[in-house]
Amino acid sequence: MYNVGLPSGKTLYEIQAERIRRVEELASEACGSKGTVPWYIMTSEFTLGPTERFFVEHDFFHLKKSNVIMFEQRMLPAVDFEGKAILEQKDKVAMAPDGNGGLYRALEDNKILEDMERRGIEYIHVYCVDNILVKMADPVFIGFCVSRRADCGAKVVEKSYPDEPVGVVCKVDGIYQVVEYSEISPETAQIGRA
């Protein structure tokens, strides 16, 4: 699942689990007591079963099963670029996961926030599962955000070229947000960094 063609044959989940184990080891060395980094994985109704089976088949990549929590995001009707409903069958509207923005509802729907509170979690690190460069629970970045008393922090990589099909973090009407590449006009894409 999510084999990205590395010579090692490791999947993204395996790489990410290794990074979580390493952060736990570093915390243990620094504090002298065992630390735990729970891993919350948001899936869709289409991917929950296969993801659970993948983790079971790989013994949760040597993480404690109770610290790998999978939960589903909501589904929304799928529409085309003109806003027309896409049909799965003649009489059935196709449904699609509600995307990254659905995280907040999914945390509430699945009582994940309650679980985090029960565990005493004060800070979370959110990332997209297909990000091979992610430093899971990056202690330096999280520490920086905490030291700056930031409500939120975002790590980004500069676009390689203006038309690169990736979203951007920008300020729109005074509010920081992510604008998806599909929402950026060709003219706007050419504007340089502020």
Buried (B, 14 or more C-beta within 10 A) or exposed (E): BBEEEEEEEBBBBBBBBBBBBBBBEEBEEEEEEEBBBBBBBBBBEEBBEEBBEBBEEBEBBEBEEEBBBBBBBBBEEBEEEEEEEEEEEEEEEEBEBBEBEBBEEBBEBBEBBEBBEEEEBEEEBEBEBEEEEBBBBBBEBBEEBEEEEEEEBEBEEEBEEEEEEEBBEBEEEEEEEBEEEEEBEEEEBEEEEE
